[in-house]
């Protein structure tokens, strides 16, 4: 009993308190997403924050942090965005704007609520379409109207020929 009291006195003297159970931060959307850097509407990362008992946490403060350099992007206010969870424990990283750099990158997430913290990492990839893909799509948009025009011309000639053959021959009387 004396050892237990001494141990508790030491904890109190040093201010060390056993760590509170951590929050669970679950990535529900955006992990593994592959973004086209030319697309103005990237995937919106979403996390869900749960307490140690597994219940959704309302009003947890969630910070999404983007890489300072390299692939990634920014939010309207810079490299980090702070949101508050809704009743379902969800927070969405709205307003993500990609930069033109390609490669793998991560969003680091920290959730804080009632003295507890939780962490998550959202892995993403930014990619640009290959030049061949762009050229083949461009070729498609050029050849399709030309094909339609050619088919229309052939159809018109066919109708004209049929009409000319259907006219009765002129007779001399």
C-alpha positions as CSV (number, residue, x, y, z in Angstrom):
1,X,0.0,0.0,0.0
2,X,2.9,2.4,0.8
3,X,4.4,1.8,-2.7
4,X,1.1,2.7,-4.3
5,X,0.8,5.9,-2.3
6,X,4.4,6.9,-3.1
7,X,3.8,6.2,-6.8
8,X,0.7,8.3,-6.8
9,X,2.5,11.1,-5.0
10,X,5.2,11.0,-7.6
11,X,2.7,11.3,-10.4
12,X,1.0,14.2,-8.7
13,X,4.3,16.0,-8.0
14,X,5.5,15.7,-11.6
15,X,2.1,16.5,-13.2
16,X,2.1,13.3,-15.2
17,X,-1.4,12.1,-15.8
18,X,-2.2,8.9,-17.5
19,X,-3.0,9.6,-21.2
20,X,-6.7,9.9,-22.0
21,X,-7.9,7.4,-24.5
22,X,-7.4,8.8,-28.0
23,X,-10.0,9.7,-30.6
24,X,-10.5,7.5,-33.6
25,X,-10.2,9.3,-36.9
26,X,-11.5,7.2,-39.8
27,X,-11.0,8.3,-43.4
28,X,-14.3,7.7,-45.2
29,X,-13.6,9.4,-48.5
30,X,-10.5,10.4,-50.5
31,X,-7.8,8.0,-49.3
32,X,-6.1,6.6,-52.4
33,X,-7.8,9.2,-54.6
34,X,-6.1,9.9,-58.0
35,X,-6.7,13.5,-59.1
36,X,-6.4,14.8,-62.6
37,X,-4.4,18.1,-62.1
38,X,-6.4,19.6,-64.9
39,X,-9.8,18.9,-63.3
40,X,-11.0,21.9,-61.3
41,X,-13.1,19.6,-59.0
42,X,-10.8,17.3,-57.0
43,X,-12.1,14.6,-54.6
44,X,-13.2,16.0,-51.2
45,X,-11.5,14.2,-48.4
46,X,-13.9,13.3,-45.5
47,X,-13.1,11.9,-42.0
48,X,-15.2,10.7,-39.2
49,X,-14.2,11.3,-35.6
50,X,-15.3,8.8,-32.9
51,X,-14.8,8.7,-29.2
52,X,-13.0,5.8,-27.5
53,X,-16.4,4.0,-27.2
54,X,-16.9,4.3,-30.9
55,X,-19.6,7.0,-30.9
56,X,-19.5,9.9,-33.4
57,X,-18.1,13.1,-31.9
58,X,-20.0,16.4,-32.4
59,X,-18.0,19.6,-32.5
60,X,-14.5,18.0,-32.6
61,X,-12.0,20.5,-34.2
62,X,-10.4,18.8,-37.2
63,X,-7.4,20.3,-39.0
64,X,-6.4,19.1,-42.5
65,X,-2.8,20.0,-43.4
66,X,-1.4,19.8,-46.9
67,X,2.3,19.5,-47.9
68,X,4.2,22.8,-48.0
69,X,6.1,21.7,-51.2
70,X,5.6,19.4,-54.1
71,X,2.3,17.8,-55.3
72,X,-0.8,18.8,-53.4
73,X,-2.4,22.2,-53.4
74,X,-4.0,24.6,-51.0
75,X,-7.2,25.6,-49.4
76,X,-8.7,29.1,-49.7
77,X,-6.8,30.1,-46.6
78,X,-3.5,28.4,-47.2
79,X,-2.0,25.0,-46.5
80,X,-4.3,24.0,-43.7
81,X,-8.1,24.0,-43.1
82,X,-9.8,23.7,-39.8
83,X,-13.4,22.4,-39.7
84,X,-15.8,21.3,-36.9
85,X,-17.5,17.9,-37.0
86,X,-21.3,17.6,-37.5
87,X,-23.6,15.3,-35.6
88,X,-22.4,12.3,-37.5
89,X,-18.8,13.1,-36.5
90,X,-17.9,14.0,-40.1
91,X,-15.6,16.8,-41.3
92,X,-15.0,17.6,-45.0
93,X,-12.0,19.2,-46.5
94,X,-14.0,21.6,-48.7
95,X,-12.2,24.0,-51.0
96,X,-9.2,21.9,-52.0
97,X,-7.4,23.4,-55.0
98,X,-4.8,21.3,-56.7
99,X,-1.4,22.6,-57.9
100,X,-0.1,21.4,-61.3
101,X,2.6,19.2,-59.8
102,X,2.2,15.5,-60.2
103,X,3.1,12.7,-57.7
104,X,2.1,11.1,-54.4
105,X,1.2,13.3,-51.4
106,X,-0.5,13.1,-48.1
107,X,-3.0,15.2,-46.1
108,X,-2.3,15.0,-42.3
109,X,-5.4,15.2,-40.1
110,X,-5.6,16.0,-36.4
111,X,-8.8,15.9,-34.5
112,X,-9.2,17.5,-31.0
113,X,-12.1,17.2,-28.6
114,X,-12.5,17.3,-24.8
115,X,-8.7,17.0,-24.2
116,X,-8.4,14.0,-26.5
117,X,-6.6,13.8,-29.9
118,X,-6.8,11.5,-32.9
119,X,-4.7,11.4,-36.1
120,X,-5.1,10.1,-39.6
121,X,-3.2,10.4,-42.9
122,X,-5.0,10.6,-46.3
123,X,-2.8,9.4,-49.2
124,X,-3.5,10.9,-52.6
125,X,-2.0,11.1,-56.1
126,X,-2.0,14.0,-58.6
127,X,-1.6,12.9,-62.2
128,X,-1.8,14.6,-65.6
129,X,-3.3,12.9,-68.6
130,X,-0.8,11.5,-71.1
131,X,-0.1,13.5,-74.2
132,X,-1.3,10.6,-76.3
133,X,-4.7,10.5,-74.5
134,X,-5.1,14.2,-75.1
135,X,-4.2,13.9,-78.8
136,X,-6.5,10.9,-79.3
137,X,-9.4,12.8,-77.7
138,X,-8.6,15.8,-79.9
139,X,-8.5,13.5,-83.0
140,X,-11.9,12.1,-82.0
141,X,-13.5,15.6,-81.8
142,X,-12.0,16.4,-85.3
143,X,-12.9,13.1,-87.1
144,X,-16.4,12.7,-85.6
145,X,-17.9,15.9,-87.3
146,X,-16.0,15.1,-90.5
147,X,-17.5,11.6,-90.5
148,X,-21.0,13.0,-89.9
149,X,-20.6,15.5,-92.8
150,X,-19.3,12.8,-95.1
151,X,-22.2,10.5,-94.3
152,X,-24.7,13.3,-94.9
153,X,-23.1,14.1,-98.3
154,X,-23.2,10.4,-99.3
155,X,-26.8,10.2,-98.2
156,X,-27.7,13.3,-100.2
157,X,-26.0,12.0,-103.4
158,X,-27.8,8.7,-103.0
159,X,-31.2,10.4,-102.7
160,X,-30.4,12.5,-105.8
161,X,-29.5,9.5,-107.8
162,X,-32.6,7.6,-106.8
163,X,-34.8,10.6,-107.7
164,X,-33.1,11.0,-111.1
165,X,-33.7,7.3,-112.0
166,X,-37.3,7.4,-110.9
167,X,-38.2,10.2,-113.4
168,X,-40.0,8.9,-116.5
169,X,-38.0,9.0,-119.7
170,X,-39.0,11.7,-122.2
171,X,-40.7,10.4,-125.3
172,X,-40.8,12.0,-128.7
173,X,-44.2,11.7,-130.3
